[in-house]
Amino acid sequence: MAKRVSETDRARTKAWWLPPLVLSALALVFIFENRAETSIRVLVPVVTMPLWAALLGIWLVGVVSGLFLARRRRR
């Protein structure tokens, strides 16, 4: 017997990407609004770089980690 899928379930399945998209857009606005220079300690050396570059790097690590974990969970 086939399982019936309601319209609500279909809409929820289609819009799974909306919350991550909104959060990413807000994160990118926050990142590019912070343009000051900052000093960051990377293990031993101290690196001076724009804050937006450091935040963007951490955001990219988070996105890649999230995609990797989501892919592993599907299998």
PAPA-922056 format. One record per residue: x, y, z of N, C-alpha, C, O in turn. Coordinates in steps of 0.05 Angstrom, whole numbers, plus 5000, padded with zeros to 4 digits. Layout:
BEGIN
XYZXYZXYZXYZ/...
***
This chain:
BEGIN
501749775000500050005000501850255000503650275016/501250434982502850674980502150885001499850915009/504151015011503751215032502951475018504151564999/500851605028499951855017501452085029501952085053/502252265012503852505021502052745019500952794997/501652885041499953125040501353355027503753355024/499753565020500853805008502653945027504654065019/502053935053503754065073506553935074508554075076/506553675072509153525072510753595048513153625049/509453615025510853685000511953975002514254014994/510354155012511354435014513654445034515654595029/513554305056515754295075518254185063520454275068/517953975046520253845034521454035013523954045010/519854174998520854354977522354594989524254694977/521554685012522654935024524754885045525255055062/526054655044528154585064530454775063531854825083/530954895040533255065035532855355044534755505046/530355425050529755705057531155805083532456015082/530855665105532255765130535255795126536455995135/536755595115539555635111540255865093542256005097/538555915073539056135055538756405069540356585065/536656435085536256685100538456725120539556945123/539256515135541456545154544156615141545656775151/544656495117547056555103547056845093549156985094/544756945084544557225075545157415098546657605095/543957355121544457525144547357515153548557715161/548557275152551357245160553157405141555057535149/552557395115554257535095553957845099555957985096/551557945105551258225111552958305135554358505135/552858145156554358195180557358195174558858365184/558257995158561057965152562058215137564158325144/560658295116561658515100561258795112562358995102/559658815134559459065148561759105168562259325177/563158895175565458905193568058915177569258705171/568859155170571159185153573759275167575659345154/573759295193576059385208578259175207577858945203/580759275211583059095213583058975241582259095261/583858725242584058585268586458405269587458315248/587458355293589658165296588557895306587057885325/589457685293588557415300590957245305592857235289/590857095327593056905332592356635320590356515327/594056555301593656295287595856105298598156115288/595155945318597055775332599255945344598956035367/601356005330603556165342603656445330603856635346/603656475303603956745293601356915296599156805298/601757175298599557365299599257485271601157595260/596857455260596257545233594457785234592457775249/595058005220593358235218591858225191593158205170/589258225192587658205168584958345173584258395195/583558395151580858515154579058315168579158075163/577358415186575558245201573658095182572957865188/572858225160570958095142572257845130570757645125/574757845125576157615113576157385133575757155125/576757445158576757235179573957115182573656875184/571957285184569157195187568257035163566956825166/569057125139568256975115569556705114568256505106/572056685122573456425123572056235142571655995136/571256325166569956165186567156085175566255855180/565756265162563156205151563355985129561755805129/565456005112565855795092566455525105565455325095/568055525126568555265140565955155151565454915149/564155325161561655235172559755125150558454925154/559755255127558055165105559054895095557454715090/561554875091562754615081562254395101561554175093/562654455127562154255147559154165147558553925150/557354355145554554295145553754135121552153945123/554854195098554254035074555353755076554053565068/557653725087558853465091557253295110556653065105/556353415133554853265152552053195141551052975147/550853375126548153325114548453095094546652925092/550553095079550952875059551252605073550252405064/552852605094553252345109550752245122550252005124/549052435131546552355144544552235125543052055133/544552315100542752205080543451915073541651765066/545951845075546751575068546051375088546551135085/
***
